[in-house]
Amino acid sequence: MATVAAGCALAVAGCGDDESSGGSGGGGGGGGSEPGKVAVLLPDSKSSVRWETVDRPFLAEAFKAAGVEATIQNAEGDKATQQQQAEQAITNGAKVLLLVNLDSGSGAAIAANAKSQDVKVIDYDRLTLDTDATDYYVSFDNERVGELQGQGLVDCIGDKQGARIAVLNGSPTDNNATLFKNGYDSVINPKFEDGEWTEVADQSVPDWDNQQALTIFEQMLQKADNKVDGVLAANDGLGNAAISALKQRKLPQIPVTGQDATLEGIQNIVNGDQCMTVYKAIKKEADAAAELAIALAKGEEPTAKTTPIDNGTEKVPSVLLEPVSVTKDNITEYLGEPDFPTKEDICAGKTAAKCKELGI
Ligand code: BGC
């Protein structure tokens, strides 16, 4: 993962490019690329580094290992682009779409078009609401992700009375952001209601855009007269935006939450700027989705154990994995996981001394 991440950082444009993997090779002769049997549609590369640095390589690896042709494309946040990518993939012979939607409306349109052409659709990580055209959903228990964030903040704030909390939610168009919020609200709202904590702000960040998060959080600080004691940030990118704003104002470190166990997030934890992140074993998610896609692409009945999740229109057979909470005290437990940042990367440069202090 570390190598792939570095490659993407060096050539960001290349990261969003179409990629083919697997298949039996140049059986079709000539120079043309083989039609993909599975098409993966990633959402963007900025709302979280996970899509390009973790999901893409592990999905590519899984399809390659199975000898199934797959193309992986990134819509870079553009719904029309994603729609075109889906249509093009189907034209090129894709029999299965693995879709990370940009919102439920555009996702449902992609799924309906696919269904009309007998192409299967797997919702990858984000559930598409109100559609009868998706076949499977693979993700994490996302309310649980939110609960871990809420509990993480509670633990980091400790017994400080009257803590002033700012909340940075994910994109309102992402069903996951709703689930995360349901999860953390169930933990932190009682604190606001009983007057133990005060909520100074609660705002959603459109498209999970880290740049907008910075502006939003600066305004939150401005309005709160810099008096903020903790931030519930829905992922590491939003958390880092809050941390940057605090640093710009030379304010002291306060508990900030996150999600995705990104290299930046883990380093922020080691440096004391962030109090926790949620680690989701993305390789397991990629493998579970690939396994379903491969079976469907071969016309087989998938054997995975599923649970039904209601998307508003119908119950979608789903595979949901368990997230875990990571703080400075248990980082070492996850070092060595294939989708967790490496010790070398975490403890590089300025972070080295802090790693030593923490025994990492
Ligand atoms: C994913 C998170 C990610 C966020 C922004 C969510 O749907 O579950 O892992 O941080 O989107 O891309």
Boltz pocket constraint, residues with backbone or C-beta under 6 A from the ligand:
constraints:
  - pocket:
      binder: B
      contacts: [[A, 47], [A, 48], [A, 50], [A, 125], [A, 126], [A, 170], [A, 174], [A, 176], [A, 177], [A, 208], [A, 234], [A, 235], [A, 236], [A, 259], [A, 260]]
      max_distance: 6.0
